[in-house]
Amino acid sequence: MTEIIIKSMKNGPNVVSVDGKVKGAFCRCGHSEHKPKCDGAHGKVNFTADEAETRL
């Protein structure tokens, strides 16, 4: 069975992994110039959010 993990990084993006391989990092601060992908803008705007994880 395929394992999908979506991990919201502390003060950072949502990282999606499928069967242990990272498939992408997606913006959750709203400031990325390359939405939906993260471009590191969260660091420039001092985005803060808790870490969380969902397994599917």
C-alpha positions in Angstrom: 0.0 0.0 0.0 1.2 3.5 -0.8 2.1 5.7 2.1 1.5 9.4 1.7 2.8 11.8 4.4 2.0 15.6 4.5 4.2 17.3 7.0 3.6 21.0 7.8 7.1 22.1 8.8 7.5 24.5 11.8 7.4 28.0 10.3 7.7 26.6 6.8 6.0 24.8 3.9 3.9 21.6 3.6 6.2 18.8 2.5 4.6 15.9 0.7 6.3 12.4 0.7 5.1 9.3 -1.1 6.6 6.0 0.0 9.5 7.9 1.8 10.4 10.1 -1.2 9.8 13.8 -1.1 7.6 14.9 -4.0 7.3 18.6 -3.3 7.2 21.5 -0.8 4.1 23.6 -1.0 3.6 27.2 0.2 1.5 27.8 3.2 2.6 31.4 4.0 0.9 32.8 0.9 4.0 34.8 -0.2 5.7 32.4 -2.7 6.2 33.8 -6.2 5.9 30.3 -7.5 2.7 29.1 -5.9 1.7 26.4 -5.2 5.4 25.5 -4.7 7.5 27.0 -1.8 10.3 29.4 -2.8 11.5 30.2 0.7 9.5 33.4 1.1 8.3 32.3 4.5 11.7 33.1 5.9 11.6 36.7 4.5 8.2 37.4 5.9 8.8 35.8 9.3 5.9 33.3 8.8 5.1 31.4 12.0 3.1 28.2 12.3 3.2 25.0 14.3 4.4 21.7 12.9 1.9 19.0 12.1 1.8 15.7 10.2 -0.9 13.8 8.4 -0.5 10.2 7.1 -2.7 8.8 4.4 
